[in-house]
Amino acid sequence: MIDLRKLRYFSNIVEAKSISRAAHSLNVAQPALSKSIQALEEELGTPLLQRSAKGVATTEAGARLYEHCQIIFKQLDRARLDVRKAVERPSGVVTVGLPHSLMTVLALPMLQLTTERYPDVRLELKQEHSHVLSGNIRAGKLDFAIMASPRSASGLFCQPLLEEELLFVEPVRRGEKARGIHISFIEASRHEFILPSVGNGLRAAAEGHFRSRSLPLNVKYEVDAIALITQCVEAGLGVSLLPGGCLRMDINQGRVRVKPFAEGGCHRSIVLCHAAEATLSPAAATVVSLVEEAARDLVVRGQWSGARLA
C-alpha cells in the first residue's frame, strides 16, 4: 500500500521543481525527503523524477503519478468537508425502536426536537416489544432503541437513561373515595390484573416484583396494547401495573386512579441500546443526545410520572 505521506512529498517536489526547496517548505530534512522518494520509486518499480543541475522534472511515469495524486488529494479534501458537514449538520435516516409504553411519552418530544434543530434528519420510529427490539438491533435493523433494560445484553451497548416507577392502576368508581394514596404489594396481590402477555418486558418486570416478595400475581386478561389496558381498567375489568409515562393523559382526565407502592422499589430501568460492534452515524448520535435532552426535560417538568434520571 502506497503511503499517502510519500505521495504528498512527491507532489511538493514536482511543484517546487527542487528537492531542496520542497524540503524547506515541508520543514523536512533533505536526505529524509530523498529517501522517501527513493522508497516510492522502488515500491512502484520505476523512476519518477529526473534530476539535473537545473532541478528535477518528472519522468513519464512520474507525470502520470502526479495526475493521480491531484485526484486523490481532491477526493480527500471532499471527504473531509463531507464528514465535517455531517457532524455540523447531520442528515439522513435514523431508525429508532421503542416499546408502546415509551412511544407514548417520548416519541412526540423526540420528533419535535429533531424537526426543529436538524431538519435534514428523518426519523423512522418502530414500535415493538423490548425483546424484539433487542433482536432487531443485533440484526442491524435499528440504529438504536429506547427500552427497558434487556434480560440479555449480549452484543448490545446499553446506556442508562432513567429509572421509571411502575404504578398500581385501578378504576375510578363513582361515589367511591380513594382509600389511601399508596398501596401495599400484599393488598395489590388480592386483585385481578390486566397485563401484557408472557414474554413482554413489562409483564416480566411485574412478575419479578411480586415473585421477589413471594406473592401471587393473578393475571385475568392478557392485553398487549397499553391503550387498551387502560380502557379495560377504566371499564372495571381489573387493575394493572403500568409505568407513569404512558398514563399522564389518563390520569389528567380522571379516567383511572394510580397509586405508588408503599414499600417502594417497584420500578424498571430504561436504557438506550445500540449494537456493541457498531459505531453510530453522526445523525444517530445526534438523535441519541436529543432523546437524553427530551427525557431530562420531561422529568424536570414533572411530565413523566414516577421517573427519575439515571
PyMOL commands that set and color helices and strands:
alter all, ss='L'
color gray80, all
select helices_A, chain A and resi 4-16+19-26+30-44+60-88+100-117+130-138+185-188+201-211+226-234+244-246+248-252+282-300
alter helices_A, ss='H'
color red, helices_A
select strands_A, chain A and resi 49-52+55-58+92-98+121-127+144-148+156-171+192-195+218-222+240-243+256-259+267-275+307-309
alter strands_A, ss='S'
color yellow, strands_A
deselect
rebuild
show_as cartoon
